[in-house]
Amino acid sequence: ALELFLAQDALAPAALTHLMSDRAARRLCDRLVALGALRELTGRDSFRLYGL
């Protein structure tokens, strides 16, 4: 999953669903934001993009 973030400027959690469930992808992104590894780029609740 981290390789995808390194290869792209921004990703939606849906881009990770081939690796894990939709809920797990959202939780992973939220956890990485909390740890300071990712930033949430859109500022919206409904459709979020994450990047480094």
C-alpha positions as CSV (number, residue, x, y, z in Angstrom):
1,A,0.0,0.0,0.0
2,L,2.8,2.4,0.8
3,E,4.3,1.9,-2.6
4,L,1.2,3.3,-4.2
5,F,1.5,6.5,-2.1
6,L,5.1,6.8,-3.1
7,A,4.3,6.4,-6.8
8,Q,1.4,8.8,-6.9
9,D,0.9,12.5,-5.9
10,A,-2.5,11.8,-4.3
11,L,-4.7,8.7,-3.8
12,A,-8.2,8.0,-2.6
13,P,-8.6,5.0,-0.2
14,A,-10.6,3.3,-3.0
15,A,-7.3,2.8,-4.9
16,L,-6.3,0.4,-2.1
17,T,-9.3,-1.8,-2.3
18,H,-7.6,-4.5,-4.4
19,L,-5.3,-5.0,-1.3
20,M,-7.8,-4.7,1.5
21,S,-11.5,-3.9,2.2
22,D,-12.8,-0.4,1.7
23,R,-13.2,0.2,5.4
24,A,-9.7,-1.1,6.1
25,A,-8.3,1.2,3.4
26,R,-10.0,4.2,5.0
27,R,-8.8,3.3,8.5
28,L,-5.2,2.8,7.2
29,C,-5.2,6.3,5.6
30,D,-6.7,7.8,8.8
31,R,-4.1,6.1,11.0
32,L,-1.3,7.2,8.7
33,V,-2.6,10.8,8.9
34,A,-2.7,10.6,12.7
35,L,0.9,9.3,12.8
36,G,2.0,12.2,10.5
37,A,3.0,9.9,7.6
38,L,0.2,11.1,5.2
39,R,-1.7,14.3,4.7
40,E,-5.4,14.6,3.8
41,L,-5.4,17.0,0.8
42,T,-9.0,17.9,0.2
43,G,-10.4,19.1,3.5
44,R,-13.7,17.4,2.9
45,D,-15.4,14.6,4.7
46,S,-17.1,12.9,1.8
47,F,-14.3,12.4,-0.7
48,R,-10.8,12.5,0.6
49,L,-7.5,12.4,-1.2
50,Y,-4.3,11.5,0.7
51,G,-0.7,12.2,-0.2
52,L,2.8,12.6,1.3
